[in-house]
Amino acid sequence: MKGLVAFVIVWYSGVLAVPSAEAATMLDPKDINVLMADRAKRDGTLDVTVWGKPEGRAWVQNWRRPEDFFQWVVDSPDEAPYEVSVLAHGTAGAQAEIAGEMSRLTFRLPKGWDKLALPEPFLLPKGRSTVTVRLLKPDDAKLKSLELVCVPARADIQRRIRELRAPTQWLREARYGVMFQWGAWGYPQHGPAKPWPKMIDDFDVDVFARMVEDTGAGYVIWSVTWRTYHFAAPIKAIDQILPGRTSTRDLIGELADALSKRGIKLMLYYHEGHPDKEWWERNWDRADPDRKEKFVNNLCAVLTEVGRRYGAKVAGWFFDDGMLFYPAPFERITRAAKAGYAARLVSYNSWVLPRLTDFQEVFMGEGFGGSAATAVDGDGIFPEGPQRGLFAHGMLILDGPDWGIFRPDTRISRPAFTPEQAVGLVSRAAERGQTLSFNLLMYEDGSVSPESLAVLRAVREAVRGTAPWRATGK
């Protein structure tokens, strides 16, 4: 989550060199092609924002004047029409245009972030050409990217998306769950932390499962990585990348079994590990951040092994920092994430941005506490807007001061919501088929705030009554 590292915005300015022949983007007529705003030739007043690290490319901002422009060189194997989606943020809703040698389309910028699918196709010639985007009227806009899909390929891509997507009915019926960012980075209430993997070996799974059952939660989201990349299970793919980052005890499997006995599902939160310098050096090509083969290959190897190991015991994955993934072969990553269990749900955190891929089912919803965007008594799927097609899920910090405990002598804050407020949030979201996850801080010994537990018990009584929670839907 974004409490993970300090949020840093760095500005880069200056007119970029005219793209050379080597800088042309080769378009794949069978896949989704991404033109990143920070890789375009552009006017010097347009600033690139960088989140956290240079590889955390966010967007280009200060797009204000009609003379400001973005331009890419593309290479199409054939003359063909392409559907264009624009990931942009506008303030005044001004008009903009996309222009090339054979087409010129106008569109109105959204107010706020959105992913706009232009209603008409954009015709590209065979071979090399330029694609230029500019404002027609002043605004204070931001641009993340353009996505180009060859029109004849659209139906097949949509078919692949449909085939990969799993039902979200059980998550809608759960109404609420709990989340824990607990792991090797953690600390006791006072004093030094245990060395890895002593905190894993000492963790009392049964006590934890009984505590979760007492909250009435329908599921647990458990962080397998976060501030550091240490995975609480014997995963060979991780050992091959960097030895010493796994545990002999299969805590993930034990958690899944203990929760399953109580009718509670387990989903996993995954951080790709950039705060952990030693791990990140084994996964990311800093010399060329556009080359993600090593990162993707390692990620897919880990996900495939984990998925096959646990099968239906792991009901979902929540991947943080989608901006760092994007652009990426999301279809391949999602297939790896579903290894061993096709019904496993997948979510990529887009933070304030619109959805970064349709090869997922669930909106991660950092800070989302429900909205009127879905129908009353509906399926909880966003029918339109930035997260169109995704299940409306939200993640909320219940106590804090952060998403997890990673400093010594951390004092857990009072709950951010009163029992009445938490009941209201869950009830209003559930009316529209939406589901909320409450993040609790947990000390090294598995203890949590009694005040936070009291809030969740109030939610349980209001939402569940006296009946124990049991997942029934798919």
C-alpha positions, 0 to 999 in steps of 0.5 A: 500500500502507499504507506509503504514508502514515502511518496516522492514526486520528481520532475523531469523537463526539457524537450525530448529528442525526436524519436529515432528509428530505433525508438519506434514502438513495434505494434503487435496486431494481436495484443494490447499496445501501450504508448507511455506518455513519459516515453513520448517526444514532448514539449519541455513544460510537460513534467514526468512524475515519478512515484517512489523510485525512477522505475515507478513511472506515474504520469506526465502533468502540466499539460495545459496549452494547445501547443503542448504535444506528445508524439510517438513513432510507431511501426505497424506491420500492415495498414490497419484500424486501431481502437484507442483508449486514453488514460488521462486526467482533465480538469475542465473537460477540454477537447483534445485530438490524436492525429496521424498520417491517415486519421485525426480524432477529437475527444473530450478529456474526463474530469478526473482520471479515466480510461477513455475508449474513443468511439471511432478507430484510428487508421495507421499506415503500414510501416513507420508513422507518428502518433501525436496527441495535443489539446484543442483548448486549455486545461490542466491535464495529465496523461498516463498512456495510450492503448492501441488495439487492432480492431480485428483482434478486439474480439479475441482479446475480449474472449480471453478476458472473459475466459480468465475472469472468475465469479465474484459472487462469494466476495460480494456475499462476504460483505467484509473481511480483514487484512493483515500486513504482518511478516518479517518486517514486524515488531513486538509491542516493545523491544527488538524483533525476532530474527527471520524466520523465528516470528514465523516459527512461533506464530500461533495459527489457532489463536489467530484463526479464532480471533478472525472468526470472532470478527465475523470476517468472511475472508482474510487478506494476508501479506506474504511480502511487504516492507521486505521480501520474505515469504512464510512458506518453502517456495523453491522459485524464491530460493532460486532467485535469492536464498534465505527468503523463505521459511521451512514452516508452511505458515500460509498453508496452515493459515489456509487450513485453520481458516477454512475449518471456520468457513473463512477464505484466504487471499494473499497480498503481494508486494513485488519487493522494491523497498528490499534492495537485495531482492530488487537487484535480482529482479529489476533491470535498472539499466533499462527499466523498459526491459521487464523480462527478468521481473516478469519471469521471476514473478510468474515462476513464484506465482505458478509454484504458489498457486499449484501448491495451495490450489483452492486454499488461496482464493485470491491475489492482491498485487500492489503497485500496479504503476510499476507493473504497467505496461506489462504482459498482464494476461500472462501474469494473471494466468500464472496467478491462477495456476492450480485454481482457475477461480482464484481472484486477481487484483492489481492496485491502480491507486488513483489511476483507472484500471490498468488492465482488464485481465483481473476481476477485483478493484483493489480499492485502496481507501475506497469506502463504497460509493453509489457507482453500482446498482442497489441489490446488484452484482457489485460490478462497476458498470462504467467509469475508471474501474468499469467491469471490476468488482467494487472492493475497498481496503481501509485502514482500521487503526494504523498509524500505517498499513503494518508495523515496521518500526520498534515500539509502535503504538496502535492508533485508536480505530479510525471508525466508531462501531456505528460508522463501521456498521454504516460503511459495510451496510451501505456498501453491501446494499450495492453489492460492494465489499470492504476489507479492514486492515488491522495492525498486528504485533509480532505475537499475533495480538491486535487492538482490543478497540479494533476488535470491538468495532469489528464485533459490532459489524459482525452483530449488525451484518451476521447476527448470531449465525457464523459466516460460511461462504456459499457462492462462487 
